[in-house]
Amino acid sequence: MAAGSPVNATELPLDLVNPPVSADEPLDARDIELVQTTFKKVAEVGPEAAGRILFGHIFRIAPEAKGLFPFARDEETMWLPGSQLEKHGARVVNTVATAVSLLNDLEA
């Protein structure tokens, strides 16, 4: 499991390595299954927690990104339950969940 990741690759019913996934090729059925299966595991923590994890990673990797979000200016309150960060993160995760659920509907 990657550091800080809520998903343990050994818990997934798919082989994440073989055959290799190519970012240069269009999505195929296996790619879609990989995305939907792994996202389902992430979604198990709930959109609020997944959103906090997401923004935690973003702000750790790029601290300057905090300046883009008004809710990220108060370090003491931005991580609290019910905070604007939590609400925004949940909206982002719910939007991604919708996109992931529609991957089978993509036109070739």
PEMO-V522864 format. One record per pair of residues at least 12 apart in sequence whose C-alpha atoms are under 10 Angstrom apart, sorted by the first residue. I is the first residue (numbers start at 1). GAP is how many residues later the second one is. If there is no record, write none. Layout:
# PEMO-V522864
i=I gap=GAP
i=I gap=GAP
This chain:
# PEMO-V522864
i=4 gap=49
i=4 gap=52
i=4 gap=53
i=5 gap=37
i=5 gap=48
i=6 gap=35
i=6 gap=36
i=6 gap=37
i=6 gap=38
i=6 gap=39
i=6 gap=44
i=6 gap=47
i=7 gap=31
i=7 gap=32
i=7 gap=33
i=7 gap=34
i=7 gap=35
i=7 gap=36
i=7 gap=37
i=7 gap=38
i=8 gap=30
i=8 gap=33
i=8 gap=34
i=9 gap=29
i=9 gap=32
i=11 gap=27
i=11 gap=30
i=12 gap=22
i=12 gap=25
i=12 gap=26
i=12 gap=29
i=13 gap=21
i=13 gap=24
i=13 gap=25
i=14 gap=16
i=14 gap=19
i=14 gap=20
i=14 gap=23
i=14 gap=24
i=15 gap=15
i=15 gap=19
i=16 gap=14
i=16 gap=15
i=16 gap=18
i=16 gap=22
i=21 gap=13
i=26 gap=82
i=27 gap=76
i=27 gap=77
i=27 gap=79
i=27 gap=81
i=28 gap=75
i=28 gap=76
i=28 gap=80
i=29 gap=74
i=29 gap=75
i=31 gap=72
i=32 gap=68
i=32 gap=69
i=32 gap=70
i=32 gap=71
i=32 gap=72
i=33 gap=67
i=33 gap=70
i=33 gap=71
i=35 gap=65
i=35 gap=66
i=35 gap=68
i=36 gap=61
i=36 gap=63
i=36 gap=64
i=36 gap=65
i=36 gap=66
i=36 gap=67
i=36 gap=68
i=37 gap=63
i=39 gap=54
i=39 gap=57
i=39 gap=58
i=39 gap=61
i=39 gap=62
i=40 gap=57
i=40 gap=60
i=40 gap=61
i=42 gap=51
i=43 gap=50
i=43 gap=51
i=43 gap=54
i=46 gap=44
i=46 gap=47
i=46 gap=48
i=47 gap=39
i=47 gap=40
i=47 gap=41
i=47 gap=42
i=47 gap=43
i=47 gap=44
i=47 gap=45
i=47 gap=46
i=47 gap=47
i=47 gap=48
i=47 gap=50
i=48 gap=33
i=48 gap=34
i=48 gap=35
i=48 gap=37
i=48 gap=38
i=48 gap=39
i=48 gap=40
i=48 gap=41
i=48 gap=42
i=48 gap=43
i=48 gap=44
i=48 gap=45
i=48 gap=46
i=49 gap=32
i=49 gap=37
i=49 gap=40
i=49 gap=41
i=49 gap=44
i=50 gap=36
i=50 gap=39
i=50 gap=40
i=50 gap=42
i=50 gap=43
i=50 gap=44
i=51 gap=34
i=51 gap=35
i=51 gap=36
i=51 gap=37
i=51 gap=38
i=51 gap=39
i=51 gap=40
i=51 gap=41
i=51 gap=42
i=51 gap=43
i=52 gap=26
i=52 gap=27
i=52 gap=28
i=52 gap=29
i=52 gap=33
i=52 gap=34
i=52 gap=35
i=52 gap=36
i=52 gap=37
i=52 gap=38
i=52 gap=41
i=53 gap=33
i=53 gap=36
i=54 gap=35
i=54 gap=36
i=54 gap=38
i=54 gap=39
i=55 gap=17
i=55 gap=24
i=55 gap=30
i=55 gap=31
i=55 gap=33
i=55 gap=34
i=56 gap=23
i=59 gap=13
i=69 gap=15
i=69 gap=16
i=69 gap=19
i=70 gap=14
i=70 gap=15
i=71 gap=12
i=71 gap=13
i=71 gap=14
i=71 gap=15
i=71 gap=17
i=72 gap=12
i=72 gap=13
